[in-house]
Structure formats: structure tokens, C-alpha cells
């Protein structure tokens, strides 16, 4: 199957996105902000469809919308933790707004489907380079803020006492999440971006408590699940997004089951 150029491009794109999503998602789960990835994807859907409606690049519209939303969420991080209902209402409105834009944008139904569920086999060469640049940007910013990010994630009160601006760190990190969300939409779509960013990271945190090993495990799991899902989609002719989300969910359930079995064995051995 690797004789075809579009399949090579699909594997390259999914590999880039998976590695970045695995690393970013690990910090997302560590900070207990998994809902943020889901939230930004809904807001990004409205931005992408709005851009398509006016004839602009949907990816550009998605990126602008997610960056604006991440800035707002980071600036009001403390309040948002206590207003999940209000946040959910805003996200529902964003999704409805995106559907309204699609109602007027009736030229290509396939583009709407690609936004909702992804279309990795339709990614072209220039988009792969764009995804690579976005990935390098995400990893570069994460590397720059890694120490204060981990500190503020595990001990936010102590980090504030040490002079670290947790709000600024939150805004920078959510900006990274916004860019990563825009990447993931190319692979699994708006509705399923949550699985690729959170599934491998949650599985990794069940497998190891070490930060370094957890990051590596999350990135490798995301890569393996993305590539295996793409391969299964090619051979079965089932949607790629289905296979990737199924593998991410299945991996997490297996890790959770293994953890419970280990705990039950340890409990049984105790006198």
C-alpha cells in the first residue's frame, strides 16, 4: 500500500499529529483539563465553517478561533473551573453556530464531513509541511515552559508563592492545546479530537508514574494507534477516525483493567 503517494502522505501526517497530540495530551490530562481539548474543538468547528463560508482556508479559521478561545479560557482559568455548566452552554452554541454556517455553505458536503470526522487520506503535501511546522511550534513552546508548567500543574498554590504566574502559564499552554487541536482535526475531525489527545495520555498515566516515561509512552501510544488505525482503515475500508478512536478507547480500558487486577492481587496478598 506504500506504493501510493497519498498513503505515504497520510502516514506522515498522522504520525506528526499523533506524536504532538501524545505529548500535549499528557500535560492536558496531568492538569485535569481534558475538557479543554473537547471545548476548543467545538469552538474551532465554528471558526472553520465560518472561514469556509467567506471563502477562506478552514484550517486558518479553525486556528484563529481556537487561539482566541484558549486565550479567554486561560485568562479566566480559575472561574472556568467553577462554571462547567456555563462553559458547556457556550460550547453547545459554538457547535450550533458551526452547523448554521454549514447550512449556508452548501457547495461541498464532503468538506463538512471532513471537518466533523477528519479525512487523513485527503491531506496533501503542503498540509503535511504545515502540520510539521505547527508541531514544532507546539513542542518548542512546551519545552520552554516545561518546568513552570509541571510545577504549576502539580502544586499550583506553591508555584504562585514562588512567583510563577500560573495564569500566564495556563494561557501559553492552552494556546499550545489550540494549535494541537487544529492539527488533530485534520486526522480525526472536530467530534473525535478528544480521543486522540486524551486517550493515549490517560493510558500512559495508568501505566507509569514517571513524567519522562509517561510522556514517551503517551507519544508512542498515540503514534501506534494512529498508524494502526490508518492501516486497518485501508484494509477494511472502514473510516480511519473510527479505528483510531476505537484503539485509543480500547487501550485505555485495557490499561484500566490491568491496573485493577494488579490492585486486587496486592490486596489479596496482604495478611
N, C-alpha and C positions, 0 to 999 in steps of 0.2 A: 504493500500500500504506500510505501515511502517513495515510490517512483513518481507520484503525483506531487506537483509543486504546491497545490493548495493544502494538501495534507501536511507537508513539511511546515508550511506557514502556520497551520492550525496548532501543531505540536509546539512550535516555537512560541506562539502567542500564549497558549495555555500554560506552558512551563514558566514563562516570565511572570504572568499574573499569579500563578499558584505560589511561587516562591515568595513574592512580595506579600500576598494575602496571608500566607502562613506566619510570617514574621509580624506583620501589623496586627493580625488577628490574635496572636499570643498576648500582646500587650492590651488589646481590647478586652479579652477575657480576664486578664490579670487585674485590670482596673474596674471590672464589673460594669463595663459599658457596652455589652454586646448589643443592647437595644439601639445604640447609636448607629451602628452599621446598617441595621434594618431601617432606621429612621432616615438616614441620608440617602438610601437607595430610593425611597419613596419621593423625597424632595427632588432628587436627581431626575426621576422619571418626568416630573412636571417640567423641569428645565430642558430636558432632551426633546420632549414633544413640542414645547414652545419654540425651541430653536428650529425644529423641522418645519413648523408651521410658517415661519417667516423666511424659510429658505437657507438657514444657517446650518452648520455642522452640528448634528445632535450630540456628539461627544463633547463638543465645546460648550453647548448649553448645559449639559449634564454636569460638567466640571465646574462651571461658574455657579450653578445652583447649589451644588454640594459644598463648595467652598464658602459661599455666603451662609449657608445653614450651619456649617461647622463652626464658623466664627461666632455666630449667635449662640449656639449651644455651649461653646467653650466659655464665652463671656458670662453666661448665666448658669454655669455648671451646678452651683450649689442649689439654685432654685429648681432647676430641672430635675434634680434627684427627688424632690418632693412634689413634683407635678406631673407624674406619668400620665394621668388622665388627660390633662390639657395638651401634653405633647402628642399623645395618640390621636387626639382630635385634629391637631394641626397636620399630622401625617396623613390621616384619612382625607383631609381636604386637599392635600398636595396630590394624592393619588387620583382623587376625583377631578382635580384640575387637569391632570395629565390626560385623563380619559376625555375630558371636554376638548382639549387641544386635538386629540386624535379624531374626535368627531368631525372637526373641520378639516383636518389633514387626511384626506381620503385618497391620495394619489397612489400610495403603495402600502397595502396591508402587510406585506412581508417585513417592512421596516418597523412597523408597530410590534409585530411578533418578535422580531429580533431584540427590540428594546425590553420587552417583557420577559423573554425566556433565553435571550442570548443566541448567537449564531457564530460559533468559533470557526466553522468551516467557511464562512464568508469573509474572514479577516484577510486583508491584503498586505502586501509587503510594507508599504509606508506606515500602515497602522501598527505593525509589529515594532518598527523603529520608534514610533510614538509611545507605545506601551513600554518599551525598554527605557526610554528617557524618563517617563513617569515613574517607573520602578526605581531607577537610580536616584531620582529626586526623593522618593519616599524613604529609601534606605539611608540616604545621606542625611536627611533631617533626623531620622530616628537615631542614627549614630551620634549626631551632635547633641541630642538631648537625652541620650540613654540613661546616664547616671541620675540626673534630677527626675527623669520620668519614672524610673524604678523606685526611687526614694519616695516621691510623692504618691506613687501607687500603693506602696506597702505601708507607709507611715505619713499620711498627709498632714496631720497636726504637727508632728516633729519637723517635717520639711518646712512648714510655714515658720516655725520657731527658728529654724536655721537660716531664714532669709530667702528661701526659694519661693518664687511666685508660682503657686500651683495653678492659678488661673491662666497665666501666660503659657505654662507647660500644657495645660488642658487644651488651650486654643491651638497651639502648634501641633499637638498630637491629633486632634480632631481634623485639622487641615490635612494631615497625612492620611487619615482614615477616609477623608473625602476623595482624595486623589486615588487611593486604592479602590474605593467603591466604583469610581468611574472606570477603572481598569476591569474590575470583575464583571461589570455589566456587559462587556464585550464577550465574555465567556459564558456566563450562566444567566444573564438578564437581571432586570430590576427585582423581580419577585423572588429570585433564588440566590441573590448575592449573599444573603445571611449565612447560608450553609457553607460556602467556600471560605468565608472569613472566620467563622466561629467553630465549625465542626472539627477541623484538624487541630486547632488551638486548644479546644476543650479536651480533645482526646489526649493531646500531649501532656496537659496538666494532670490528667489522671494517671499517666504512665511514669512521670518523674517530677520531683520537686525542685530539681536543679534548674536555674534560669537558663544557663547556657545549653544544657542538654534539651530543655524544653523548647527553646527557640529552634534548635536544629531539628528536633523531632517534628515540630509543627510544620516547618518548611518542607521537610522531606515527605511527610504525610500528605500535605496539600499537593505537592508535585506528583506523587504516586497516584493519588486519587484522581487528579485532573487528567493525567496521561492514560491511566487505565480506563477511566470513563470515556475518554475520546476514542480509545481503541475499541471498546465494547460497542460504542455508538456506530462506528464504521462497519463493524462486522454484523451487527444485529439490525441496523437501520432504525434504531430507536433514538429518541432525542439525546443529544450529548448532555444537556442540563439534567435530565432525569438520572442518567448514570452517575454523574458527578455528585449530585445531591444524595443519591441512594448510598454511594460509597462513603461519603462524609458522615451520614447519619448512622450507617451500619458500623463504621469504625468506632464511633463514639459509644454506641450501645455495647459493642464487644468489650471495649476498654472498661466501661462501667460495670459490666457483668464480671469481668476478670478481677476488678478491684473488690467487689462484694464477695467473691469467692475467697480471695486472699484474707479478707477480714473475718469471714466465717471460720476459716481454718485456724487463724490465730486465736480466735475466741474459743474454739473447741480444744486447743492445746493448753489453754490456761487452766490451772487447777481450780 
